[in-house]
Amino acid sequence: MMRGDNAMMPERNDPHAAPQGPSEGQPHVPARGPRSPLEGRQSPGTLRAGEIAAARQRASEAQQRAMGDLRDSIDYLRVSVKALVHDLEATRREKAALERQLRDLRGW
């Protein structure tokens, strides 16, 4: 090359220089896709964060289902206790009525 041509070319160490093609004597290598199935995927740290987020989402959904089931069980228990209390009160009334009948028959 001529000295005048070098003056127009940026130096190789110049950080502001535009990227150049392959150096003289080196063959041009075309860009390729990923070389392996894992290449081009997210980094392990990003995958781990995604896995953590997905696990938290699943745990949150499971917790919400469990809370819903618990509410349903408490509602069922509340209705059952009300029914038992109603039956107990009816049984007490029946007992009192039968005791009165028995006293009337015996004459006490």
N, C-alpha and C positions, 0 to 999 in steps of 0.2 A: 504494500500500500504506500501511497505517497504521503508525505508529511502533512500536506494540506488536508487530506482526507481524514487524518486522525484528529485534527483540530475540531472537526464537526461531530465526531463520535463521542458520546459520553464515556467517561472512565468506568471501568468495571466495578470499582469500589464506590462509585457515586450512588448514595441511597436514593436520590431523586431521579435516577436514570430510568427510562422506560425499559421494561423487560425485553430482552433480545431473544431471538430464536436460538436454535442449537448452535453451539460453537462450531467453528470450522473444523472439519474432520470428524465430527460426531454425527451419527445418523439421526434423523428426525424420528422420534417415537410418538406415534399417535396416542391420544388420550384414550384410556380404556375405562370400562365400568369397574365395579368392585372385583377384586381378585379372589375374594373368598366370600362365602355366604354371610359372614359376620361383618365384613368390611362395608362401610357406608351406613352401618346402623348406629344407634346412639351409643355413647360411651357407657362403660359399666356403671359409673356414678349416676348417670341419667337414668339408666335402666333400673338401678337400685331405687332411685327416688320414685320412679314410676311404679315399681312393684310395691313400695311402701304406701304410696297414695292409693293404689288399687286395694291393698290389704286393709287400709283404714276405711275405705269406702265399703268393702264387704263387711267389716266389723261393725260399722255404723248401721248398715242395713240389717245385720243380724240382731244388733241391739234394739233397733226399732221394732223388729218382728217380735223379739222377746218381750219388750215393753207392752206391745199390743196384746200378746198372749196373756201377759200378767194382768192387764186391765180386764180382759175377758174373763179370766179366772176369778178375779176379785168380784166382778159383777155377778158371776154365777154363784159365788159363795154368799154374797149379800142376799140374793134372791132366795137361796137355800136356807139361810139363817132366818129370814123373814117367815118362810113357810114353816120352819120348825117351831118358831116362837108362836105363830098362829095356832099350830096343832097343839102345842103345850097349853096355851090359854084355853083352847076348846076342851082339852082333856081335863083341866082343872075345873072348868064349869060343869062338865059331865059328872065328875067325881062328887062335886058339891051337891049336884042335883040328886045323884044316887044315894048319897049319905042322908039327905033330907027324906027321901022316900023310905029308906030303911028305918030311920027313926020313927017316921009316921006309922009304919007297919008294926014296929015293936012297941010303940006307945011310949017312948022315952020322952 
